[in-house]
Amino acid sequence: MSTYVQATSGDLKRALDLYGWNARASAALMVPAHFAEVTVRNAVSDALTGPYGPDWPWNQTFEGSLPGAPRGRYSPRQDLVSTRNSERTTGKVIAELKFVFWQKMFTARHDERLWDQAILTLFPHAAATTAETLRGRIYADLEAIRLLRNRIAHHEPIFTRNLADDLKRVIELVDMRCTATAGWVRAIETASTVLQERP
């Protein structure tokens, strides 16, 4: 509680109200974040299906295109290999890969194989003028969403973040891929209301 007590200048009642609101805001933001993750990972899967086929998780050329990582750090290649070893279908692999895997797919190393040809088609409603610009924007959006999700998952305070900007970023990411899905998210999300109720 010390973070909340400090933020409210020692007012315990206000600190409790802020704590409760932080929990409500965290829960509400997970719904649009859910849609953003599903939208992005499906877009990546569509991109990978072109050069590597529908069973892309088992394609050795794709595996070889992924970076390993120094000991103790995240490795997209190892994440793919360990996930596909325990799952039988592409759909299950997609569902089980870590969020950071999808983010790492939006690095420059994949421009020539994937994004130069596909990203503007896969995100047809994006305002970006080049594939490289759009890929960079999506990477940055995913980084912001990943950090937000991690704080929420660990029940950390998020009230110091610009949560309205986070929500806007999440919905715009979905909108770049599919305006109908973004409309659905806008219709069911409660985060915009909760954010206005901050004590």
C-alpha positions in Angstrom: 0.0 0.0 0.0 2.9 2.4 0.5 2.9 3.4 -3.2 -0.8 4.4 -2.9 -0.4 6.0 0.5 2.5 8.1 -0.9 0.5 9.1 -4.0 -2.4 10.3 -1.8 -0.1 12.2 0.6 -0.8 9.8 3.4 -4.6 9.8 3.2 -5.4 6.1 3.8 -9.0 6.4 2.6 -7.9 7.9 -0.7 -5.1 5.4 -0.9 -7.6 2.5 -0.6 -9.9 4.1 -3.2 -6.9 4.5 -5.6 -5.8 0.9 -5.0 -9.3 -0.4 -5.8 -9.5 1.8 -8.9 -6.1 0.6 -10.0 -7.3 -3.0 -9.8 -10.5 -2.2 -11.7 -8.6 -0.3 -14.4 -6.1 -3.3 -14.7 -9.0 -5.7 -15.2 -10.7 -3.5 -17.7 -7.6 -2.9 -19.8 -7.1 -6.7 -20.2 -10.1 -7.0 -22.5 -8.8 -4.7 -25.3 -5.2 -6.0 -24.7 -6.6 -9.5 -25.3 -8.0 -8.5 -28.7 -4.7 -6.8 -29.7 -2.7 -9.9 -28.9 -5.0 -12.2 -30.8 -5.2 -9.8 -33.7 -1.4 -9.5 -34.0 -0.6 -13.1 -33.6 -3.1 -14.1 -36.3 -1.6 -11.4 -38.6 1.9 -12.9 -38.0 0.6 -16.4 -38.6 -0.9 -15.2 -41.9 2.4 -13.6 -42.9 4.3 -16.8 -42.0 1.9 -19.1 -43.9 3.0 -17.5 -47.2 6.7 -18.4 -47.3 6.6 -21.3 -44.8 3.2 -23.0 -45.3 0.4 -23.7 -42.9 2.7 -25.8 -40.7 5.2 -23.0 -40.3 6.0 -23.8 -36.6 7.7 -27.0 -37.9 9.5 -25.4 -40.9 13.2 -25.7 -40.4 14.0 -22.6 -42.5 11.7 -20.5 -40.4 13.2 -21.9 -37.2 16.7 -21.0 -38.6 15.6 -17.4 -39.2 14.8 -16.9 -35.5 17.5 -15.6 -33.2 18.8 -17.6 -30.4 19.7 -15.8 -27.2 22.5 -15.7 -24.7 22.1 -18.0 -21.8 19.3 -17.0 -19.4 17.7 -14.5 -21.9 14.6 -14.9 -24.0 15.1 -16.9 -27.3 12.3 -16.8 -29.9 13.9 -19.9 -31.5 13.8 -21.8 -28.2 10.3 -20.6 -27.4 9.1 -22.0 -30.8 10.9 -25.3 -30.5 9.7 -26.0 -26.9 6.1 -24.9 -27.8 5.8 -27.0 -30.9 7.3 -30.0 -29.1 4.3 -30.0 -26.7 1.6 -29.0 -29.1 0.3 -30.8 -32.2 -1.3 -28.1 -34.3 -0.4 -24.7 -35.6 -3.4 -23.2 -33.8 -2.2 -24.5 -30.4 1.3 -23.3 -31.0 0.0 -19.8 -31.8 -2.0 -19.8 -28.6 0.9 -21.0 -26.4 3.8 -18.8 -27.7 4.7 -16.0 -25.4 3.6 -12.4 -26.2 7.2 -11.4 -26.7 7.6 -13.9 -29.5 5.0 -12.0 -31.5 6.7 -8.7 -30.7 10.1 -10.0 -31.8 8.6 -10.9 -35.2 8.3 -7.2 -35.9 12.1 -6.6 -35.9 14.0 -5.6 -39.0 15.5 -9.1 -39.4 12.1 -10.2 -40.8 11.6 -7.3 -43.2 12.8 -9.1 -46.4 11.2 -12.4 -45.7 7.9 -11.2 -44.4 7.1 -7.5 -43.9 8.3 -5.8 -47.0 5.8 -7.9 -49.0 3.0 -8.5 -46.5 2.6 -5.9 -43.8 0.6 -3.3 -45.7 -1.8 -6.0 -46.8 -2.1 -7.5 -43.4 -2.7 -4.2 -41.7 -4.7 -2.5 -44.5 -6.1 0.3 -42.4 -2.8 1.6 -41.1 -1.8 5.2 -42.0 1.9 4.4 -42.3 3.4 5.2 -45.7 6.1 2.4 -45.8 6.3 -1.2 -44.6 9.3 -0.3 -42.4 7.5 2.6 -40.7 4.5 0.4 -40.0 6.6 -2.5 -38.7 8.4 -0.1 -36.4 5.2 1.3 -35.1 3.7 -2.1 -34.4 6.9 -3.1 -32.5 6.7 0.0 -30.4 2.9 -0.5 -29.7 3.6 -4.1 -28.7 6.3 -3.0 -26.4 4.0 -0.6 -24.6 1.3 -3.3 -24.4 3.7 -5.9 -23.1 4.9 -3.6 -20.3 1.4 -2.8 -19.4 0.3 -6.4 -19.4 3.3 -7.4 -17.3 2.5 -4.8 -14.6 -1.2 -5.9 -14.6 -0.2 -9.6 -14.4 2.0 -8.9 -11.4 -0.7 -6.8 -9.7 1.5 -3.7 -9.9 0.4 -0.1 -9.8 -0.5 1.3 -13.3 -2.0 4.6 -12.2 1.1 6.6 -13.0 0.9 5.5 -16.7 -1.0 7.4 -19.3 -3.7 4.8 -19.4 -5.9 6.7 -21.9 -2.9 6.6 -24.3 -2.4 2.9 -23.6 -6.1 2.2 -24.4 -6.0 4.3 -27.6 -2.8 2.5 -28.7 -4.4 -0.9 -28.2 -7.5 -0.2 -30.1 -5.7 1.5 -32.9 -3.5 -1.6 -33.3 -6.6 -3.7 -33.7 -8.1 -1.1 -36.0 -5.1 -1.2 -38.4 -5.8 -4.9 -39.0 -9.6 -5.0 -38.9 -12.0 -2.1 -38.4 -14.9 -4.5 -37.6 -13.0 -6.1 -34.8 -11.9 -2.7 -33.5 -15.6 -1.6 -33.5 -16.4 -4.7 -31.5 -13.7 -3.9 -29.0 -15.0 -0.4 -28.6 -18.5 -1.7 -28.0 -17.5 -4.1 -25.2 -14.6 -2.5 -23.5 -15.2 -0.8 -20.1 -11.8 0.7 -19.7 -12.7 4.1 -21.1 -15.5 4.4 -18.4 -13.3 3.1 -15.6 -10.5 5.5 -16.5 -12.9 8.4 -16.1 -13.8 7.2 -12.6 -10.3 7.6 -11.2 -10.6 8.9 -7.6 
